[in-house]
Amino acid sequence: MRTGVWLVGGRGSVAVTTIVGAAGLRAGLAEPTGCVTELPQLRSSALPALADLVFGGHDQVSTPLLKRADELAEAGVLPARLVAALQPDLAAVESELRPAPRGHTQAATAAQTAADLADFRDRHGLARVIVVNLSSTEAAAVPHPAHTDADALAAALDGEGEVLPPSSLYAYAAFAAGCPYVDFTPSTGARLPALHELALRAGVPYGGHDGKTGETLVKSVLAPMFAQRNLAVRSWSGTNLLGGGDGANLARPDANAAKAASKQRVLAETLGYQPEGHTRIEYVADLGDFKAAWDLVTFRGFLGTPMRLEFTWHGCDSALAAPLVLDLARITAAAHAAGRSGPLPELAFFFKDPIGTVGHDLSGQFEVLRAFVAGLA
Ligand SMILES: NC(=O)c1ccc[n+]([C@@H]2O[C@H](COP(=O)([O-])OP(=O)(O)OC[C@H]3O[C@@H](n4cnc5c(N)ncnc54)[C@H](O)[C@@H]3O)[C@@H](O)[C@H]2O)c1
């Protein structure tokens, strides 16, 4: 089952790590560490093989893929020897990367995007193409009356001005081309009633939002512990320091606000109340793709005794994210093949701000995912 994976933001750090990783796995030069679909509990004949994934994508910059891979190797994110050994594979993916379409209306941009997807699927004889949004985090979408109705949306896109933010226009184009869509970012993506309607009409599934790879991953393990022991969390404050393209983009207040909002859900929904404190995100260029998160939690126990927990997380964001992108592409492809359409709440395990009501407890989310994948076979 040859399956296309179309990466929006195909020249970004997460995308390039995903492309290099998939090629390394296919060549037998890398281990699937971090790929949860390679765990015995999730292995399934319903999933396309890692070696059957074919990559393409859109980006608004044209930096050669090999140059981006070399930069990531220089920064210690990718092994330099792996990048050198995979040059022919990277050249093949380079020829499948397209400039981000720009039409005279958003309808024209979407039509060009959908045409690129259909062309990719046809030329490679792919069973399906999964569109994964890995582009820069956007500001929250400006509300528009056409967001609630699919027909009104199609009419509005034909006019002037921006009706949809880019992430949602990619979702619109994906559905128009019959492709499932996964949003790894906190951007609006498919989270609009009109797009939900279009996904159902097209018979395609969608998933999101915002990959859970660091501080929020740890929170989704620790917060249920406090809740299950009936301990009272009084405050939870976190500071995230990161560099790279993502860090530079998140230095913009509007993108920073979208990301911080996405990180907030886990505590309120797990504990049943919102403790004092905030999550801060700060850009430190010198950290590159490596992130440091410091969290301080104050809590009360029996008879009000005050206690505290502190943790520090040092993660390489792209190395944590890329295997999840492969997992999401494989599972979403299997869900599409099994006839699922509309939202995939079963993918909550992967996201900070998941669709649906699966809850935020990581082990509970894993069990939902395991049962879902088993049911696809
Ligand atoms: N790395 C992680 O652990 C992690 C976790 C959760 C979410 N994310 C999100 O994943 C996304 C990618 O992260 P990254 O570190 O690769 O960022 P990056 O800055 O390295 O890459 C983003 C890419 O998107 C491209 N882009 C921007 N707007 C575009 C558009 N309209 N069309 C096509 N391409 C466009 C940029 O040119 C760039 O190449 C970010 O939104 C980030 O917040 C990452």
The ligand as a Gaussian input file, in Angstrom:
#p B3LYP/6-31G(d) Opt

LIG

0 1
 N        9.166000      20.058000      17.014000
 C        8.229000      19.830000      17.881000
 O        8.451000      19.146000      18.866000
 C        6.859000      20.374000      17.644000
 C        5.847000      20.018000      18.527000
 C        4.563000      20.519000      18.300000
 C        4.322000      21.353000      17.234000
 N        5.316000      21.704000      16.391000
 C        5.017000      22.624000      15.298000
 O        5.475000      22.091000      14.071000
 C        5.716000      23.180000      13.178000
 C        7.063000      22.970000      12.507000
 O        8.115000      23.128000      13.439000
 P        9.619000      23.287000      12.883000
 O       10.495000      23.271000      14.056000
 O        9.832000      22.356000      11.759000
 O        9.548000      24.783000      12.304000
 P       10.408000      25.395000      11.108000
 O       10.307000      26.878000      11.297000
 O       11.751000      24.770000      11.048000
 O        9.618000      24.950000       9.788000
 C        8.435000      25.548000       9.357000
 C        8.423000      25.541000       7.843000
 O        7.122000      25.980000       7.412000
 C        7.318000      26.780000       6.256000
 N        6.088000      27.573000       6.027000
 C        5.642000      28.638000       6.727000
 N        4.467000      29.060000       6.219000
 C        4.161000      28.245000       5.186000
 C        3.087000      28.164000       4.274000
 N        2.074000      29.036000       4.324000
 N        3.093000      27.192000       3.340000
 C        4.107000      26.293000       3.278000
 N        5.165000      26.328000       4.109000
 C        5.197000      27.282000       5.057000
 C        8.556000      27.600000       6.592000
 O        9.131000      28.175000       5.430000
 C        9.438000      26.538000       7.237000
 O       10.252000      25.876000       6.282000
 C        5.607000      24.469000      13.992000
 O        4.326000      25.038000      13.798000
 C        5.722000      23.954000      15.414000
 O        5.082000      24.816000      16.361000
 C        6.589000      21.223000      16.570000

